[in-house]
């Protein structure tokens, strides 16, 4: 007999998951985290290396809502100096 395991709802997401949710490249998510657009924290443990970055889903949903209500604006990128 197979028992069904109930999983807790996902509260935080990985960088790859957030990139998929926002339909952007994972490097864009890294830039958003680095610039403070998306709050994050690191999970440090066995086999995690320097730490796995996690982003609260509430922050991702807030970003999506804000982007939808104010109109889409591309994430500001640094310009290369000529």
N, C-alpha and C positions, 0 to 999 in steps of 0.2 A: 504494500500500500504506500502510495506516495503522499507525503504530507506537504501541504502548502505552507511556505514560509512567508509571513508578512514582513515587508520591508518598511522601514521608517521613511517618511517622505524626504527627498533630497533637499538639504538646506544650503549646501555650498557646492560649487562646481569647479571643475578643473579648467585650466586655460583653454584646452582643446574644446571642451563642452561649450564654454562661453563664446568661443570663436564661431562654433556652429550655430548657436542661438542668435548671434548678431549678424551672421552671414558675412564675416570678415576673416581675414588672414590671422593666424595665431600671432604673428609678429605685431599686428595692429593691437591685439589685446595686450601684449607685453608693453607696448608704448602707452596704452591707456592706463595701465597699472603704474608704470614708472612716473607718469605725469600727474597721477592722483585723480584721474577721471573715475576710475573704479577702485574702491577700497579692496584690500586683500590681506591675507596673512599666510604664513608659511607653516606647513606641517613638518615637524622634524621627528624622525624616528628611525628605526632600523631600515636600512636600504633606501632611505629617502635622500641621501646625499646632502646637499646644502639645504634641502627642504623643498617640498612640493608646494606650489602656490595654489591657494584656494580663494575663490571669490564668492561672497555671499549672493545667493540668488535674488535676495531683495534688492541689492544694488544693481544687478543686471536688469531686473524688471523696472526699477526706477529710471535707469538710463534709457531703456526702450520707450517707456511712457513719455519721458521728457523729450526724446527725439521725435516721437510721433506728434506731440502737441505743438512743438515749436517749429516743426518742419525739419527735414533732414539736412544736417550740415555735416560735411565731411570732417573727419577728425583732422585737426590742424597738424600738418607735418612740417618738419624743419626744411627750410630751403637750402639748397647747396650754394655755397658762396662761389661766385664766378672767378 
